[in-house]
Amino acid sequence: MNILLYRSDGQTSDWEAAFRAALPDAQVRTWIAGDAACDYAVIWAPPAELVARLQNVKAIFLMGAGVDAILKFGAALPPAPIIRLGDAGMGMQMAEYVTHAVLRYFRRFDDYERQARQGAWQPLPAHDKQDFTVGVLGLGQLGRSVIEALRPFGFPLRGWSRSPKTIAGVDCFDDLDAFLCGTRVLVCLLPLTPETNQLLDHARLSLLARGGVVINVARGAHIDDDALLALIRAGHLAGATLDVFRDEPPAPDHPYWGEPRVTITPHISALTLVPEAVRQIAAKMQALARGETVADMVDRTKGY
């Protein structure tokens, strides 16, 4: 078995070591320009030159759950199956991140942080939990992990997906506008596709309940940045917690940096855990070699 690795940040040494431990009989190497031949490519955000050289690969494995960085190549992609990373420890991290953000807004810690910076000591009225509806946009593995983490706190929960879903104790929608109306905390966990690019524009963000907040842990391109800032500054929205951005990092003069009601984190809501990821990918490689089907295959027509 011949395995080729590539990461846009060049950080493949841990991946090489983990694959050699998991598959001691495999040949594992990191891609360099001009290289090509392999049975399996394990990649993240590849350049066009690498993609063009993978026409005979048996399968392409992604080092994360997102697929937009590979599907952007469209017809230039090889015919081999593309297999994204399943949970591999990301579900728990995402649940932790979102739960922290939701509770921070519900318990008004964002307001208390601003008061403390101003030297103010002033208890604030508590939010009514029944008016604090949390809506999860995207009901895949990560979306369901977030819902299960929030369930014990007793918030009204709702979810949206393109196809109808049923989840016990959750109001599920396939009508986006109906889902947004009355949502107090919007958690975005959608894949990025042509249909979801700029999905959360001014009109849709305006449907959120007054005093609502946005938590984006999916892709920055889902949100119209100008619209989000305008609604925060107009007082319709109370703030946002953003872990992802259209350009990462945002430019030094991006207005998000100067808006105190926007909390910024550097794309850390769910990091890929290399040992867990390699165990998962290695098991799928072995299954494919036996002629078996595997989970998490990307549907190119759907974009995820």
Buried (B, 14 or more C-beta within 10 A) or exposed (E): BBBBBBBEEEEBEEBBBBBBEBBEEBEBBBBEEEBBEBBBBBBBBBEEEBBBBBEEBBBBBBBBBBBBBBBEBEEEBBEBBBBBBBBBBBBEBBBBBBBEBBEBBBEBEBBBEBBEEEEEEEEEEEBEEEEBBBBBBBBBBBBBBBBBBBBEBEBBBBBBBBEEBEBEEBBBBEEBEBBBEBBBBBBBBBBBBEEBEBBBBEEBBBBBBEBBBBBBBBBBBBBBBEBBBBBBEEEBBBBBBBBBBBEEEBEEEBEBEEBEBBBBEEBEBBEBBBBBBBBBBBEBBBEBEEEEEBEBEBEBEEBB
